[in-house]
Amino acid sequence: MAFCFKRRESISKAIRRLGRERVEHALECLKECDQGEAIHGARKDIKKMRALLRLVAPEIGRKELRRIGKPLGDAAKLLAPSRDALVKTKTVAKLIHHFKDQLAPGAFRHIRTEVRAAFTADMRRATKEQISKAVEGKLSRAGKDLKGIRVKAKGWQALNPGVKAAYAAARRNYQMAVQHPSPENFHEFRKRTKDLWYQVRLLHRLWPEQMEAMAQELEMLSERLGDGHDLAMLEEALQDLGSSKRYSREVETIHGLIAEQERELRAEALAIGARFFTEKPSAFCHRLAGYWEIWRRERKRAPFG
């Protein structure tokens, strides 16, 4: 299921198709709700759907956006604790791998045991509370609401306001992160970058080589910002462990490593942002509009795509 627009498809039809495909894939993931990766996959599908809706938000209206977006937001919140518990276990493992040359074998054994136990406990809680069934209900509701969605404008006119808003928001949050490098600003920069990344992926067929290069830059940026957010989340989770004398030395050491890697990731993210966000939003959209017009004019000559 390619997450992108088709040449011979209206915007309204594309939004309905793409949203339905993501709902179906998320529901398929939830059949393995006892697996952390499956839950993570369902959350990604929800994020894609929300980015899709934001793309056409100016053309569908706030009421319609809230009606479909609310159950998606509620579903994401229900899955968040399990996703966060999984991420903490993976973040510890990635941190150890990153600094493997500086650490003794078996480093952070107690911390690894604690985060794995927390993940196992949360998966049991989710099973007991039948979280997956609640999420399935909200996704099904969103899927039904998508069937009636209508985008007022056509072609690039339907997409331009959403693309411009996404690029402008990501660019603005990049500038805020440069001026005030707080965890909150980097977190906002991450969210807006991910929206823009998903939207660029939707436009992949306009000019595959150019759009793929753009998507790769945004994916790299999103990964650096995401890894930094995961480290901040792990650091917060370790606060309680740090008060125990049994773990105090481990926690002190890992805090130092987290701070060092956060500095590396932030520097890399800002360097990518400096390259990517050189254009003003209007210039960025004007360039994509040109790609779109050329792509659409080829529709009579191209039997596929």
C-alpha positions as CSV (number, residue, x, y, z in Angstrom):
1,M,0.0,0.0,0.0
2,A,2.0,3.0,-1.3
3,F,1.3,6.0,0.8
4,C,1.0,8.5,-2.0
5,F,-1.4,10.2,-4.4
6,K,-2.3,8.7,-7.8
7,R,-2.3,10.7,-11.0
8,R,-5.8,9.7,-12.1
9,E,-7.5,10.3,-8.7
10,S,-9.3,13.2,-7.3
11,I,-8.1,14.7,-4.0
12,S,-11.3,13.6,-2.2
13,K,-11.1,10.1,-3.5
14,A,-7.4,9.9,-2.6
15,I,-7.9,11.1,1.0
16,R,-10.7,8.5,1.4
17,R,-8.5,5.7,-0.1
18,L,-5.4,6.6,1.8
19,G,-7.2,7.0,5.1
20,R,-9.0,3.7,4.7
21,E,-5.8,1.9,3.9
22,R,-4.1,3.2,7.0
23,V,-7.1,2.2,9.2
24,E,-7.1,-1.3,7.7
25,H,-3.4,-1.6,8.3
26,A,-3.6,-0.3,11.9
27,L,-6.4,-2.8,12.6
28,E,-4.3,-5.6,11.2
29,C,-1.4,-4.6,13.5
30,L,-3.7,-4.7,16.5
31,K,-4.5,-8.4,15.9
32,E,-1.0,-8.8,17.5
33,C,-1.7,-6.5,20.3
34,D,0.6,-8.5,22.6
35,Q,3.6,-7.4,20.5
36,G,5.1,-4.1,21.2
37,E,6.2,-3.5,17.6
38,A,2.6,-4.1,16.4
39,I,1.4,-1.4,18.7
40,H,4.1,0.9,17.5
41,G,3.0,0.1,13.9
42,A,-0.6,1.0,14.6
43,R,0.5,4.3,16.2
44,K,2.5,5.2,13.0
45,D,-0.6,4.6,10.9
46,I,-2.6,6.9,13.1
47,K,0.1,9.6,12.7
48,K,0.0,9.2,9.0
49,M,-3.8,9.6,9.0
50,R,-3.6,12.8,11.1
51,A,-0.9,14.2,8.8
52,L,-3.2,13.4,5.8
53,L,-6.1,15.2,7.4
54,R,-3.9,18.3,8.3
55,L,-2.9,18.4,4.6
56,V,-6.5,19.1,3.5
57,A,-7.7,20.8,6.8
58,P,-8.2,24.2,5.2
59,E,-10.5,22.6,2.6
60,I,-12.6,20.3,4.8
61,G,-13.3,22.7,7.6
62,R,-12.6,22.6,11.4
63,K,-15.8,20.7,12.2
64,E,-15.0,17.9,9.9
65,L,-11.4,17.8,11.0
66,R,-12.4,17.5,14.6
67,R,-15.0,14.9,13.9
68,I,-12.5,12.5,12.3
69,G,-9.4,13.6,14.1
70,K,-10.8,13.2,17.7
71,P,-11.2,9.4,17.6
72,L,-7.7,9.2,16.0
73,G,-6.2,11.3,18.8
74,D,-8.1,9.2,21.5
75,A,-6.7,6.0,19.9
76,A,-3.2,7.3,19.9
77,K,-3.4,8.3,23.6
78,L,-4.6,4.8,24.5
79,L,-1.6,3.2,22.8
80,A,0.9,5.8,24.0
81,P,1.9,4.1,27.3
82,S,2.7,0.7,25.6
83,R,4.6,2.5,22.9
84,D,6.6,4.5,25.4
85,A,7.4,1.4,27.5
86,L,8.7,-0.3,24.4
87,V,10.8,2.8,23.3
88,K,12.5,2.9,26.7
89,T,13.8,-0.6,26.4
90,K,15.0,0.0,22.9
91,T,16.6,3.4,23.8
92,V,18.7,1.8,26.6
93,A,19.9,-0.8,24.1
94,K,20.7,1.8,21.5
95,L,22.5,3.9,24.1
96,I,24.7,1.0,25.2
97,H,25.5,0.2,21.6
98,H,26.4,3.8,20.8
99,F,28.9,3.9,23.7
100,K,29.9,0.2,23.6
101,D,33.6,1.1,23.4
102,Q,33.4,3.0,26.6
103,L,31.3,0.5,28.6
104,A,32.1,-2.7,30.4
105,P,30.2,-5.9,29.4
106,G,26.8,-6.1,31.1
107,A,26.6,-2.3,31.7
108,F,23.4,-0.9,33.1
109,R,22.1,-4.4,34.0
110,H,19.8,-3.2,36.7
111,I,18.4,-0.4,34.5
112,R,17.8,-2.8,31.6
113,T,16.0,-5.2,33.9
114,E,13.8,-2.4,35.3
115,V,12.7,-1.0,31.9
116,R,12.0,-4.5,30.5
117,A,9.9,-5.3,33.6
118,A,8.0,-2.0,33.1
119,F,7.3,-2.9,29.5
120,T,6.1,-6.4,30.4
121,A,3.8,-5.0,33.1
122,D,2.3,-2.4,30.7
123,M,1.6,-5.0,28.1
124,R,-0.2,-7.1,30.7
125,R,-2.2,-4.0,31.8
126,A,-3.1,-3.2,28.2
127,T,-4.3,-6.8,27.7
128,K,-6.3,-6.8,30.9
129,E,-8.0,-3.5,30.1
130,Q,-8.6,-4.6,26.5
131,I,-7.0,-1.5,25.2
132,S,-6.8,-2.9,21.7
133,K,-10.6,-3.4,21.5
134,A,-11.1,0.2,22.5
135,V,-8.6,1.4,19.9
136,E,-10.3,-0.8,17.2
137,G,-13.6,0.9,18.0
138,K,-12.2,4.4,17.6
139,L,-10.3,3.5,14.4
140,S,-13.5,1.9,12.9
141,R,-15.4,5.1,13.7
142,A,-12.8,7.3,12.0
143,G,-12.8,4.9,9.0
144,K,-16.6,5.3,8.7
145,D,-16.4,9.1,9.0
146,L,-13.7,9.2,6.2
147,K,-16.2,7.8,3.7
148,G,-18.1,11.1,3.7
149,I,-15.1,13.4,3.4
150,R,-15.2,16.0,0.6
151,V,-12.4,18.3,-0.3
152,K,-13.8,21.6,-1.7
153,A,-10.9,22.6,-4.0
154,K,-9.3,20.5,-6.7
155,G,-5.8,19.6,-7.7
156,W,-2.9,21.5,-6.2
157,Q,-5.3,24.2,-5.0
158,A,-6.6,21.7,-2.5
159,L,-3.1,20.8,-1.2
160,N,-1.2,24.1,-1.4
161,P,-2.5,25.6,1.9
162,G,-1.9,22.4,3.9
163,V,1.6,21.9,2.5
164,K,2.5,25.6,3.1
165,A,1.2,25.4,6.7
166,A,3.2,22.2,7.4
167,Y,6.4,23.6,5.9
168,A,6.0,27.0,7.7
169,A,5.3,25.3,11.0
170,A,8.3,23.0,10.7
171,R,10.5,25.9,9.6
172,R,9.3,28.1,12.5
173,N,9.9,25.4,15.0
174,Y,13.4,24.8,13.6
175,Q,14.1,28.5,14.1
176,M,12.7,28.4,17.7
177,A,14.9,25.4,18.5
178,V,18.0,27.3,17.2
179,Q,17.2,30.3,19.3
180,H,15.9,28.5,22.4
181,P,17.1,24.9,22.4
182,S,14.7,23.6,25.1
183,P,13.3,20.0,25.2
184,E,9.8,21.5,24.5
185,N,11.0,23.3,21.4
186,F,12.8,20.3,20.0
187,H,9.7,18.2,20.7
188,E,7.5,20.6,18.7
189,F,10.1,20.7,15.9
190,R,10.0,16.9,15.8
191,K,6.1,16.7,15.5
192,R,5.9,19.3,12.8
193,T,8.8,17.7,10.9
194,K,7.1,14.3,11.0
195,D,3.9,15.9,9.6
196,L,5.9,17.4,6.7
197,W,7.7,14.2,6.1
198,Y,4.5,12.2,5.7
199,Q,3.1,14.9,3.4
200,V,6.2,14.8,1.2
201,R,5.8,11.1,0.9
202,L,2.3,11.6,-0.3
203,L,3.7,13.6,-3.2
204,H,6.4,11.1,-4.1
205,R,5.1,10.4,-7.6
206,L,5.3,14.0,-8.7
207,W,9.0,13.6,-9.3
208,P,10.2,10.4,-7.6
209,E,13.9,11.3,-7.6
210,Q,13.5,14.8,-6.2
211,M,10.7,13.9,-3.7
212,E,12.6,10.8,-2.5
213,A,15.7,12.9,-1.8
214,M,13.5,15.4,0.1
215,A,11.8,12.6,2.0
216,Q,15.1,11.1,3.0
217,E,16.3,14.4,4.4
218,L,13.1,14.8,6.5
219,E,13.3,11.1,7.6
220,M,16.8,11.6,8.8
221,L,15.8,14.8,10.6
222,S,12.8,13.1,12.1
223,E,14.9,10.2,13.3
224,R,17.5,12.5,15.0
225,L,14.7,14.5,16.7
226,G,12.8,11.3,17.6
227,D,15.9,9.7,19.2
228,G,16.5,12.8,21.2
229,H,12.9,12.8,22.4
230,D,13.2,9.1,23.4
231,L,16.4,9.9,25.4
232,A,14.6,12.7,27.2
233,M,11.7,10.3,28.0
234,L,14.1,7.6,29.3
235,E,15.9,10.2,31.5
236,E,12.6,11.2,33.0
237,A,11.7,7.6,33.7
238,L,15.1,7.1,35.5
239,Q,14.3,9.8,38.1
240,D,12.7,7.3,40.5
241,L,15.5,4.8,40.1
242,G,18.1,7.5,40.9
243,S,16.8,7.8,44.4
244,S,17.7,4.2,45.1
245,K,21.3,3.6,46.4
246,R,21.3,0.3,44.5
247,Y,21.1,2.0,41.2
248,S,22.5,5.5,41.9
249,R,25.9,4.9,40.2
250,E,24.3,3.3,37.1
251,V,21.8,6.1,36.9
252,E,24.5,8.8,37.3
253,T,26.5,7.2,34.5
254,I,23.6,6.8,32.1
255,H,22.5,10.4,32.7
256,G,26.0,11.6,31.5
257,L,25.8,9.4,28.4
258,I,22.2,10.6,27.6
259,A,23.3,14.3,27.9
260,E,26.3,13.6,25.6
261,Q,24.2,11.8,22.9
262,E,21.4,14.5,23.1
263,R,24.0,17.1,22.3
264,E,25.2,15.0,19.3
265,L,21.6,14.5,18.0
266,R,20.6,18.1,18.4
267,A,23.6,19.3,16.5
268,E,22.9,16.9,13.7
269,A,19.2,17.8,13.6
270,L,20.0,21.6,13.5
271,A,22.5,21.0,10.7
272,I,19.9,19.1,8.6
273,G,17.3,21.8,9.4
274,A,19.7,24.6,8.3
275,R,20.0,22.8,4.9
276,F,16.4,22.0,4.4
277,F,14.6,25.1,5.6
278,T,16.5,27.7,3.4
279,E,13.4,28.4,1.3
280,K,10.5,30.5,2.4
281,P,7.2,28.6,2.5
282,S,5.9,30.4,-0.6
283,A,9.0,29.4,-2.6
284,F,8.8,25.8,-1.4
285,C,5.2,25.5,-2.4
286,H,5.8,27.2,-5.7
287,R,8.4,24.6,-6.6
288,L,6.1,21.7,-5.7
289,A,3.3,23.3,-7.6
290,G,5.5,23.2,-10.7
291,Y,6.2,19.5,-10.1
292,W,2.5,18.9,-9.7
293,E,1.5,20.7,-12.9
294,I,4.0,18.8,-15.0
295,W,3.0,15.5,-13.5
296,R,-0.7,16.1,-14.0
297,R,-0.2,17.2,-17.7
298,E,1.4,13.9,-18.4
299,R,-1.8,12.0,-17.4
300,K,-3.0,11.5,-21.0
301,R,0.3,10.0,-22.1
302,A,0.8,7.8,-19.0
303,P,-1.4,4.7,-18.8
304,F,-0.3,4.1,-15.2
305,G,0.7,6.0,-12.1
